[in-house]
């Protein structure tokens, strides 16, 4: 493993994802797996031999304890994982669609910030934040504090928009919250659905609608099976751009695909 100066901290949610064998009906069968945007990113980084730690919360129940063990077996450092006296957040994939139902009220959804942000980030070269924890009802203040600390302390910051319509009352509220974080970022990941939620164009230029004219970062815009566009932005101007079509693959479900890309 790399030394501390090379480490990445992934911050966000861990969920328990339920997958029905067929339709959801009495007597039907479900399989479950560990999910959540931060858990997905951290596990994929570990699979690619990244030295990664996760800051997340799990419930003090069977599912939460299973999630913690799974992350450890996946070679993800759980030194910042907290076990909370609350139920684990549950999501359910709706068959024959890309839609999820989620039960997070009263759960441990999100993360607990264990220390001053600057102290927490000091051993890390990179920190990755997630848009699902940006709403005020989840971890907005903590997300902004980490983004500001990363900027001030020279820790590289990446952010995945991960917009969820159920979490934002208006596009304007989502846009304002995004701007607060994106101004601190070195790398930004956005899907076309995220940008549509913000009522922005589903392109690199759509991201530029959300940030000040001084914005500089590397930006990735994905569109499912369509091309992914990567762009280098300097002072609000695109100085380099490339679009690449993803390889054709067969998957059981596309759940977590965006997290894996990030």
N, C-alpha and C positions, 0 to 999 in steps of 0.2 A: 504494500500500500504506500501511497505517497505521504510525504511529511505534512505537518499541519498547514504549512503555507500553501499547499495545493488543494486543500479541502473545500468542499461545497456544502453549504447548509440549505436544505430544502424546507420551506415553511408552509404549513397549511393544514388541510383536513385529512383525516382517515375515516373511511366509511366501511360499512358492511354491505356488499352488493349482492342482491338476490336475483337469480336468473331462473325463470320458470321453464320447465321442459317443453311445455306447449302453452295452452291458454291458462290464464289464472282462474281456477275454479275449485270448488270444494273437492278435497281428495287429490288435487294436483300435487306434483312434486316440484321442489325448488332446490337448486344448488346455490351455494354461496361462496364468495371469495372476498379477499381484502381489496378495497378500492379507495377512492378519494384521490383528489388531484395531486396532493403532495406525496402521498404514499406511492402512487403510480410513478411519478417522476423519480423519486428516490430509488425505487426498486430497479427501474430501467438503467439509471446511472450505475448502480452497483453491478448489474449484469454486464455492463460495458467496462468493468474494472475501475470505475470512479471511486474515489475516497469520499464518501457522502454520509452526512448525518441528517436526521430529520427532526424538526421541531413540530410536534403535533400532540393532540390529546386523544386518548382512547378511554372507553368506558370501563368502569370496574365491574365487568360482567364477563361471561364466557367469551363473547365475541371480541371484546376489547383485549382480553388477555391473549386470545388466539392471534389477534392482529399484531400485538407486540412481539410474540414469539416468531411470527412469520417474517416480520421485518428484520429481526435479528438473524434468522436463518438465511435471509437474502443478502447478508453482509452489509446491511444498513445500520449505522451506529444509532442507537436509541438513547444516547446519553441525555438528550433533551426531550424525550417522550414523557408525558405526564399521564398518570392514571387518575381519572376524575370520578368522583362519586356521582355518576350520572349514567344513563343508558347510552349505549353506542348508537350513533346515527345509522339509519337503515335506508337503502335505496332499492328500488325494484324496477328492472327493465320491463317496459311494456312490450309484449310480444309483437312481432311484425312491424316494429317502428324503432326510431332512434330516441324515443321519449322515455324519460325516467320519472317515476314517482319517488319522492323523498320524504322521510319522517325525521326531522331534525329538532323540532321544538322540544325543549326539556332535555336534549341530549348534550353530549360533550363536543359537538361539532365545532371544529376550529383548533385553536392552540392556546396555551397559556405561556405568556412571555415570562421566562424564569429569572431574568436579570435585566440590568440596564442594557439597552440595545447595543451600545458601543462595546460594552464588556462581552456580550454574547458573540458579537461578530469578529472580535479581535483575532481569533485563531483561523479565520476562514478567508480564502481568496475570493470566493463567490457566494452569493446568497440568491436563492430563487424564491419568488413570492407568487401567490395565486390569487386571481380575481374573485374566486368564490368566498374568500375570507375578507374581502374589501367592504362589504356592507357594514353599516354601523352596528347592526344587531349581531354581527359575528366578531370581527377583530379589526375594524377599520383603524382605530387609533394606534393599535400595535403595528399594523401593516405600514402605516405612514411613518411611525417612529423608526421602524427598521429601515425603510427606504431612505429616510433622512440621514440615519446613522451610517448607512452604507456609503452614501454620497460623501459625507463629511470625512469618513475614515478611509476612503480609498478601496473599499470592498466592491468588487464588480457585482452589479445587480441585474438580474433578469426577471421578467414579469410576464405571466401568461394571463391574458384578459379574462378568459373563462367566464363569460357573461351568462347569467341565468335570469330569464325573464321574471321568475317568481321572486327574485331578490331585489328588484328595482321598480319603484312606482312609476318612474318616468325615464325617458331617454336622457333628459337633461341631468337628472341626478346621477345617472351612471357616467355620463360624460365628465361631469365635474369631479367625481371621485377618481376616475381614470387619470385625468390631468394631474391631480395632486401626486400620483405615484409615477406616472410615465416621465415626468420631468427629471427624475433621478436615475433613470434606467440606462444601462449600457446595451441591453438586448431586450427586444420585445417580441412576443409571440401572439398572434391574433388569428382567429378563424373568421371566415366570412359571416358566420352567424353572430359572433361577438360584435363585429362592426355594425351589422344590421340592427342589433339591439341598441347600439349607441346612435342609431340613425346617421351613420357615417358610410361613405362609399367603401365597398369591400375590397379595397386596394391599399397599397402603401400610402397613397395620397389620403385615404380615409383616416389612417392613423395620424397623419400630419394635421388633419382637422381638429384633433383632440389635444394638441400640444402647442406650446409657445414657439415662436419663430426661431428661437435659439436652440431648439431640440437637436441633439446629435446622438445617434445610436445605430445599431444593426437591427433591422426589422425583418420579421418573417410573417408572411400572410399565407394562410393555408385555406384550401377550399375543398376538403374531402378528397375525392379521387382526381380532382383537377390539379393543375400545376400549383406548386408552391413558389411564391416569389420572395426572394431575399434581396434586401436593399441596404446600402450604406447611406445614412443620412448625416449630413454635416450642416449645422446652423440652419436647419429647416429645409435643406435642399437635398434631393436625391443625387448622389455623386456616382453611384454604381448600382446596377440592378441586374439580376439574373433570375430566370424562371425555369424550374425543372419539374418535369412530370414524375410523380412517384411510381415505383415499380408496381406491377400488377401482382397482388397476393390474394389468397383466400384466407378469410378469418371467420372464426365462429361468431364474433360480434365486434363491431367497431368501437365498443366502449373502451375509453381510456386511450384511444389512438392519438389524440392531440397531446395528452400528457406524455406519452411515450416519445412523441416527436420532440417536445420541449426538452 
